[in-house]
Amino acid sequence: MAGLSIFDISGRAMSAQLVRLNTTASNLANAGSVARSEAEAYKARKPIFETYFDQANGGAVATVDVVDVVTAGGTPVKRYDPGHPMADKDGYIYEAAVDQTQEMVELLEASRQYQNNVEVIQTAKSLMLNTLKLGQ
């Protein structure tokens, strides 16, 4: 069995970063949302990554897989607002516990890592094309 190519490795890493970008975008989209109870309030989601070692190469080549997406973050913020239409019987609403600053940092980091993998693929493609041109 052939091992992973540079395109496979970068492709898997890009897929993992895409999951990370999507969960972060979801977190940002739900920041500030309110619910009637703590259980209904949105909780931030984070992907869980696992290193994947290519056994065809004796485990020398590694990439990453997303194994799960879990809820993370703090407790929703309980706020007294009896006039709010989503307020419970005691007048409280529960705002999503999403740290927008942290999510923006996560978004920037994930997009940079995605772009790095795009550049790896472009460089590998360019090197392959230049190698083919050597015989001409």
N, C-alpha and C positions, 0 to 999 in steps of 0.2 A: 504494500500500500504506500502510495506517495504521501509525503508529509505536506504540511501547510506551506503554501507559497506566500510571498510578501503581500500579494493581493488578498489572500484569505485572511491573513493576520490583521491587516489594516481594515479590511471589510468588516470583520467581527468587532474590532475596536470602534469603528464608526457606528455600527448597529447599537453597541452598548451606549455610546455617547448620545445617540439619537433618543434612546429610552430616557436617558438622564435629562436631555433637553425637554422632552415632552412632559416628564413629571414636574420639572421646574416651571415650565409654562403653565401647567395646570395649577400648581401651587400659587403662582402669581395671579392667575385669573380668579382664584377663589379667596385671595387675601382681602380681608375686610367684609367678607360675607357673614351674614348673621343667621342664627337658627333659634328655635324655640327652646332647645335643651342642649346640655353639654354633649350628650350622645349623638345628636343630629349635626353638631357643628363640624365643619370641614377640618380635617387634620392633614398636615403636609404629608406628601408621599416621597419616598426615597427608594431608588433602586439598590439592590444588593448585588455586588459584583463578585465573581469567583474567577480565579486564575485558571486557565485551561492550558495544560501542558500537552504538546503533541507527542504522543507515544511512538509514532513512526520515526521520530528523530531522537529517540532515547530521552525524551522530556526536555531536550535542549531548547526547543522553540516554545514560546508561551504567548498566549493572547488572553482575552477576557470574555466572559459570558455573563449575562444578566440572569441570575437564578430566581429572583423574586423582586417584587415591589411592595414595600411595607409602609405603614403609616408611622410617622415620626413627628417629633416636635412636642411642644408643651401643651398645657391645658388651655382650652378655649377661655378667652377673657369674658368674665361675667360682668355685665354692665347694667345699671339700673336706668331703664328708659320706658316708663309705663305708657307713654304715648305711642310707642312704636307698634305697628301692626303685628310684628312677630313676637312681642313680649309674652312671657308666660303669665300665669295667674298672679304671681308676685311682682310683676313688672320688670323682669329681667330678660335680657337678650344675651346670646352667647356668640361672640365674634371669633372667627377662625384664628387659630394660633399659628400664623404664618409670619415669619420674620422676612419682610420684603427686602431688606438690605442683604441678608444672608442668601436669599434666593437669587438676587441679581448677581452676586459674586459667583454663585453656583452656575448661573446661566453663562456668564462670561468665561468661566473656566471650562465648562463643557463645550462651548462653541470653539474655543481655542484648541482644545484637544481634538475635536472633530476636524478642524482645519489642518492641524498637524498631520493627521492621517490622510487627508486629501493630498497634501504635499508629498507624503511618502509614496503614495500611489503614482502621482505625476512624475516624481523623480525616477521611480523604478521603470515606468513606461518609457521615459526619455532614455534611460540607460540601455534598455533593451533595444530600442530603435537605433541608437548609436552603435550598438554591438552588431546589429544586422547590417548596418552601412559599412562596416569594416571590410566585408567581403566584396564590396563593389569596386 
